[in-house]
């Protein structure tokens, strides 16, 4: 009876006599009001698509809904449309923010096989440098630099080292899972986070057998999605030559990296350099950071390794030097 009563509410008597003529059922209206196109065949499926696109891209529900409407419910096209729109917005915002100082940021250090890279990405505030989206940008820049280095076809008889400035870094491919160049990823990050940012610089080192790279990042935090990427405010690579791989080399390399970060040498120098004077800027004749009673050269010599080169990055130092000039 309740079903009949429910249905009877939708009965409409045709104009005329109440006692004569057939009765008609008026068509029922859909209960939802957000239907905007053929892709929304049901509320459940549309919500599932919306949630999936939101999880995959991180964009707002409003933008994801608009993307699905624009692309007729095609998830892949909607994702591409979102990225293009975000990139346009990012480039527009980047143009407005251009020129604002970027003293904060992060150093990223990534090692894989015989290749190690250091990158610096800057932003305006320390608050943004702690944001996961900014850290993902640093990760993308480190990966792009690593791929660039690995694609260099060189026959190594000794170590090789190279540097990339801001414009060179910006033009590197973003990687196999991303479209465009690193500068496009930068624009996306600026659009999302609303601060001026710069891809400042990168360094890479490749070593053959008989060499190894010691590394250190001060105050390091590990990337949440890339276990061998370390992030911090200071980073150092120390290139060493050794006759054999042995236990403890990783720890030794970390200690040498700590010294480079803390003492900021300008060159390696030699074991024959006397401490003091101009030699204070030469790594091997500096007082050893962890035991100032001896020089770094005196610490290294019994270890069976030779320090041949190093790279040191300090976040924001280029900006400070430019201001000083």
Secondary structure, 3 states (H helix, E strand, C coil): CHHHHHHHCCEEECCCCCCCCCEEECCCCCCCCCCCCCCCCCHHHHHHHHHHHHHHHCCCHHHHHHHHHHCCCCHHHHHHHHHHHHHHHHHHHHHHHCCCCCCEEEEEEEEECCEEEEEEEEECCHHHHCCHHHHHHHHHHHHHHHHHHHCCCCCCCCCEEEEECHHHHHCCECCCCCCCEHHHHHHHHHHHHCCCCEEEEEEEEECCCCEEEEEEEECCEECCCCCCEEEECEEEEEEEEECCCCCCHHHHHHHHHHHHHHHCCCECCCCCCCCCHHHHHEHHHCEECCEEEEEHHHHHHCCCEEEEEEEEEECCHHHHHHHHC
